[in-house]
Amino acid sequence: MVYYTDNKILIRDMRQSDAQIITDEETAQGWSSDVGKYESRLQHQSEGKAISLVAEYHGNVAGYINIYPDSEWGAFAGWGYPELVDFGVLEKYRRNGIGSKLMDIAEQIASEYADIVYLGVGMHAGYGSAQRMYVKRGYIPDGSGVWYGDEVCEQNADCRNDDDLVLYLSKKLK
């Protein structure tokens, strides 16, 4: 299904062939990437648990995001709120409006399920641009503090500042 198209950007459902393209592109830009993560998102999509989107820029896979209408993870697990998961735009395609358009479409889809959407954002500098973008889009911290893996990182607890250290943010859509 195509969710958006203009003369540069096309946003559509993720396809099996996208998993390897994204993995190869992320690896080429120095990111740790695993095709299994994208294959898992595709499996969740086929089971009706997720909507997995890909953005193309002039016909090239450039970004992705996943919407879990009733997420089982994170600060709002089981509350019936959609979670946005694994949002990314490949570095060579950034600053072309792709991320903003992916978020617009993901939030539009999420609004069909609830009036609140949430996401977790990593705490290290690699997520700096995403952190700023979420604040500009109206996302606010949920108040539970940082999470490590699937648990709240309690005060004075040791944790590692890797991709599993996240802050959950939410946004009222309506």
C-alpha positions as CSV (number, residue, x, y, z in Angstrom):
1,M,0.0,0.0,0.0
2,V,1.2,3.5,-0.8
3,Y,0.5,6.1,1.9
4,Y,2.1,9.2,0.4
5,T,3.8,10.2,-2.9
6,D,5.1,13.4,-4.4
7,N,7.8,14.0,-7.1
8,K,10.6,13.0,-4.6
9,I,9.2,10.9,-1.7
10,L,7.1,7.8,-1.7
11,I,6.0,6.1,1.5
12,R,4.7,2.6,1.2
13,D,4.5,-0.7,3.1
14,M,7.8,-2.4,3.7
15,R,8.6,-5.3,1.4
16,Q,10.8,-8.4,2.0
17,S,13.5,-7.0,-0.4
18,D,13.8,-3.8,1.7
19,A,15.2,-5.7,4.7
20,Q,18.5,-6.5,3.0
21,I,18.8,-3.1,1.3
22,I,18.4,-1.3,4.6
23,T,20.8,-3.6,6.4
24,D,23.5,-3.2,3.6
25,E,23.0,0.6,3.6
26,E,23.2,0.9,7.4
27,T,26.4,-1.3,7.5
28,A,27.9,0.8,4.7
29,Q,27.5,4.0,6.8
30,G,29.1,2.3,9.9
31,W,26.0,1.3,11.8
32,S,25.6,-2.1,13.5
33,S,22.7,-3.6,11.5
34,D,21.0,-7.0,11.4
35,V,18.6,-8.1,8.7
36,G,16.8,-10.2,11.3
37,K,15.5,-7.0,12.9
38,Y,13.7,-6.0,9.7
39,E,12.6,-9.5,8.9
40,S,11.0,-9.6,12.4
41,R,9.2,-6.3,11.6
42,L,7.9,-7.9,8.4
43,Q,6.7,-10.9,10.2
44,H,4.9,-8.7,12.7
45,Q,3.3,-6.9,9.8
46,S,2.1,-10.1,8.2
47,E,0.6,-11.2,11.6
48,G,-1.2,-7.8,11.8
49,K,0.8,-6.7,14.8
50,A,2.6,-3.8,13.1
51,I,2.5,-1.5,10.1
52,S,6.0,-1.3,8.7
53,L,6.7,1.6,6.4
54,V,9.5,2.4,4.0
55,A,10.3,5.8,2.4
56,E,11.9,5.9,-1.0
57,Y,13.7,9.0,-2.2
58,H,13.8,9.3,-6.0
59,G,13.2,5.5,-6.1
60,N,15.9,4.5,-3.5
61,V,15.1,3.1,-0.1
62,A,15.9,5.9,2.2
63,G,14.1,5.4,5.6
64,Y,11.7,3.4,7.6
65,I,9.4,3.3,10.6
66,N,7.1,0.8,12.3
67,I,3.8,1.4,14.1
68,Y,2.6,-1.1,16.7
69,P,-1.0,-0.2,17.3
70,D,-1.2,-1.9,20.7
71,S,2.5,-2.3,21.7
72,E,3.6,-4.9,24.2
73,W,6.7,-3.0,25.2
74,G,7.8,0.1,27.0
75,A,6.2,2.7,29.2
76,F,2.7,2.3,27.8
77,A,2.6,-1.4,27.1
78,G,-0.9,-2.8,27.2
79,W,-2.6,0.6,27.4
80,G,-3.8,0.5,23.9
81,Y,-1.5,3.2,22.6
82,P,0.4,2.9,19.4
83,E,4.2,2.8,19.6
84,L,6.6,4.0,16.9
85,V,9.6,1.7,16.7
86,D,12.8,1.6,14.7
87,F,12.6,5.0,13.0
88,G,15.5,5.8,10.8
89,V,16.7,7.7,7.7
90,L,19.9,6.7,6.0
91,E,22.5,9.4,6.4
92,K,22.9,10.1,2.7
93,Y,19.2,11.0,2.4
94,R,18.9,13.2,5.4
95,R,17.8,16.8,5.2
96,N,15.3,16.1,2.4
97,G,12.1,16.0,4.5
98,I,12.0,12.2,4.6
99,G,12.0,11.8,8.3
100,S,9.3,14.5,8.8
101,K,7.1,12.9,6.2
102,L,7.6,9.4,7.7
103,M,6.6,10.8,11.1
104,D,3.6,12.6,9.7
105,I,2.3,9.4,8.1
106,A,3.1,7.2,11.1
107,E,1.3,9.7,13.4
108,Q,-1.7,9.7,11.0
109,I,-1.9,5.9,11.1
110,A,-1.4,5.9,14.9
111,S,-4.3,8.4,15.3
112,E,-6.6,5.8,13.8
113,Y,-6.0,3.6,16.9
114,A,-5.7,6.1,19.8
115,D,-5.3,9.8,20.6
116,I,-1.8,9.2,22.1
117,V,1.3,7.8,20.5
118,Y,4.6,7.0,22.1
119,L,8.1,6.0,21.3
120,G,11.5,5.3,23.0
121,V,14.5,7.3,22.0
122,G,18.1,6.4,22.7
123,M,20.1,8.5,25.1
124,H,23.5,8.6,23.5
125,A,24.7,11.3,21.1
126,G,23.9,9.1,18.1
127,Y,20.2,9.8,18.7
128,G,20.7,13.6,19.2
129,S,19.0,14.6,16.0
130,A,16.0,12.3,16.8
131,Q,15.8,13.6,20.3
132,R,15.6,17.2,19.0
133,M,13.1,16.3,16.3
134,Y,10.7,14.5,18.7
135,V,10.7,17.6,21.1
136,K,10.0,19.9,18.1
137,R,7.1,17.6,17.1
138,G,5.5,17.9,20.6
139,Y,6.7,14.7,22.3
140,I,7.2,14.9,26.0
141,P,8.9,12.5,28.5
142,D,6.4,10.1,30.1
143,G,7.9,10.6,33.6
144,S,9.1,7.1,34.3
145,G,12.8,8.0,33.8
146,V,15.1,6.1,31.6
147,W,14.7,2.5,30.7
148,Y,17.3,-0.1,30.0
149,G,16.0,-3.0,27.9
150,D,12.5,-3.5,29.0
151,E,12.7,-2.2,32.5
152,V,12.9,1.2,34.3
153,C,16.5,1.9,35.2
154,E,16.1,2.6,39.0
155,Q,17.8,5.5,40.7
156,N,21.5,4.9,41.3
157,A,21.4,1.7,39.2
158,D,24.2,0.9,36.9
159,C,23.4,1.0,33.2
160,R,25.2,1.2,29.9
161,N,24.7,4.1,27.5
162,D,24.0,1.9,24.5
163,D,21.0,1.5,22.2
164,D,19.1,-0.2,25.0
165,L,19.1,2.9,27.2
166,V,16.0,4.9,26.2
167,L,13.6,7.6,27.3
168,Y,10.0,7.1,26.5
169,L,8.1,10.1,25.1
170,S,4.5,10.5,24.2
171,K,2.4,12.9,22.1
172,K,-1.3,13.7,22.2
173,L,-2.6,13.4,18.6
174,K,-6.1,14.8,18.9
